[in-house]
Amino acid sequence: MSSPDIPFPEHPFWAFSLAVYGGDGVAPACLELQDRRGIDVNLLLFCLWCATERGAAYETDAFRTIAAAASDWQRTVIQPMRTARRRLKAGSPHLPEDTVAALRREVLASEIACEHGEQLIIAGAAEALPDAPRTMEAGEAVVANVLAYCVAAGLRLERSDAQALATVFAAKLPDPDANLAAAQVLDSLG
């Protein structure tokens, strides 16, 4: 989905994220968690990728390191683009609608490319960690990763977030396991 003009190195995390994000209801669930709770969708997808594709669970300190590596990029590059793209939805009385729509498409394409860049930053930070993550079953690893991320980032989730979390998890876990994982995350944080 990123521009073919940008020489992104291939990484399985990006391919995974595109597939998961395109799943039924996942994009709106991710955006809900992003807008309501401040979750970095790329880090949430990283939690799921590590758990379901690698059986890997990171400790809180490791997630602090990973999140810190992505934080500046997220704050100074992606968030301003997101703000600009959302602002363009309102249009301008001084620009034709098709001009504003074209600008919004360009900003969106750049935002997606920068999201791809953040994912490479996240993966690179994880690969540079001195200690290997713990290995465990996928559902347990999802819970461990999301808990470590939330604690490391100081994120608060509430019962009202259960459905959005379960929807994201269900992209790679069977529905009962996804619902259980979401409940375990919320119980542990509550």
Helices and strands as residue ranges (DSSP letters): H 12-21, H 26-37, H 41-54, E 56-57, H 60-73, I 74-78, H 79-88, H 97-127, E 134-135, H 138-153, G 159-161, H 162-169, H 175-189
